[in-house]
Amino acid sequence: MAVQWLYVGKIVNTQGIRGEVRVISATDFADERYAKGATLYVRDQKNGDYKPLKVSNYRKHKQFDCLKFEGLPSINDVEKYKGCSLFVTEAQLSELEEGDFYYHQIIGMDVITDTGKKLGTIKEILSPGANDVWVVDTGAADVLIPYIRDVVRKVDMKTKKVIVHLIPGLIDHED
């Protein structure tokens, strides 16, 4: 069975001269993903291979997550990773509490209104602040669905469907 790679962030720059990198994260679990001793995989931009990197230090700095990797003590060692994406394998994921989901489980699900109309398919998840926003591809204009109890009524992992209640004014029209 092929390894499923899950994107957790992108190395956007170096930080200082001691081998630290700045990462823009795409994970809700930064403390777990970047914990000392955790293994991340960096994808080689030329050949697509994945190279394991073991985290030796993690800290927050402004809007970035700063990481240092074992065996890479200087800026010269990490400079080549600027612009590279970081991944974990599906096997590295921990069990979530009931009602919680990983992004990759939600993306691709069909969105159905509580009146039975298919709205579209979730294509992306945004994390702007207080709650996530699910971007639904309707085939026309995208619809933004806030992940709040008043709107998202049911997430059915077996059927890969999300039932939503459209609050008046949430979208411009309902056909």
N, C-alpha and C positions, 0 to 999 in steps of 0.2 A: 504494500500500500504506500502510495506517495505521501511524502511529508507535506502537511498543510502549514504554510508560513503565514503568520499573522503580523501585520505591520504595527509597530508600537511607537515609532518616531523617526525623525530625520536629524542627522548630524549636520548642523548648519554652519558651524565654525569651530575654531579652537578657542580655548579660554586660558590665557597665560602661556607660560613656556614649559610647564611641568606635565604635559601630556593630557591635559583635561580638554574635553570637548563640550560644546553647547548643543543641546538637543531640544527640538520642538517636539513635544510628546503628543501622541494620539492614543493614550491609554488612560483609563480611569484608575489604574493600579500602579502608579509610578513608584510608590514605596516598596511594593512587592517586586515589580519588574527590574528596578534598579538597585535592589538591596545588595550589600556586599556579598560577593560570591555567586550572584546570579549570572547566568549565561545568556548573552544576547548574540544574535547573528547579524553580521553586516553583509549586505549583498554587494558583490563585486559588480561594478557598473559595466565592465567590459564583457565578462564571460558569464555573468549570472550566478556564479557559485556563491555559496554562503560560508562565511568564515566565523567560527565562534570567538567571542570576546568575553572574558570574565571581568565583571565589575569589581573594582577594588575600592571605589569611593563614589558616593552620590550626595549631591546637595542641590538645593534650589538657589537660583540667582536671577532675580527679577522675573521675567516671564519664561526663563529657560530652566531646564534640568541639566546640571553639569555632571558629567561622568568622567571617571578615570578608570582605565583598564589595566589589568595585571600585565606586566611585561612591556608596557608602552610608557616609559618614564619622561619622554620629552615631546615638545611640539613637533619635532621632526618625525616622530613615530606615528603621530595621529593626523598629520596634515593631509595624508592621502585619503582619509575617510570623509573629508568635507564633502557634503552633498550626498552622502550615502544614506540609505535607509536601514533602520534597525528592525529586526524581527525576532519573534519567539515562535516555537512550534506549538501546535495545538496540545501536544502532550504536556507542555509546561503550564497550561492553564489550571487554575484551582477551581474547585467546585464552588458555585455561587448559591446564595440563599434563594429559596423559592420566590419567584417574581422578579429576580434580577437576571440580566442578560448581557452577554458580550455583544459588541457592535456587529461582529461578523454573523451572529445568529439572527439579527434583526434585518440587516441589509438583504434585500431580495424578497422580503415578505410582501404579500399582497395586502393592500389596505382596503377594507370594506366598511361602508358606513353602517350605522345601526339600522338604517332603512333598507339595507341589502344591496346598495349600489357599489360597484367596484370603483374605487377612487384612483388607484394606480399601484405602483410598486415602490417600496422604500429604496432609495438609491444612495443615501448618504445620511450621516448623523452629525449634527453640529452641536458643539458644547459652548454656547455663548455665556453661560453664567448659572443662573438659578436652576434651570432644568435643561435637559437635552431637547433639541428640535430635530424631528425626523423630516427629511426632505423626500417628498413623494413625487415620483415621475408619473404624471397623468397622461403623457403623450402630447400635451400642449404645454401650458405653463406649469412649472413646479409648484407644489403646494407645501407649505411649511406647517407641520403638525407639532405643537408643543407636547412633550411627554409629561402630561399631568393627568391626574385621575379623572377630571371632568371631561377630558377629550378622549384619551386612550382607555377604552373600556375593557378590552380583553386582548391578550397576546397568546395565541394558540400555537405552541411550538410544533405540535404534531402535524397540523394542517398548513403551517407556515402562513397564517392569516392573522391580521390585526384588525380588531373591530374598533371603530372610532365614532364618537358622537360629535357632529359638527355644530359648534357654537355659532349662532348667527354672527356674521361678519368675519368669521375665520377665513373663509375663502370668498371670492367675489361672486361666484355663481355655483349653483348645483343644478345640473341638467336633469 
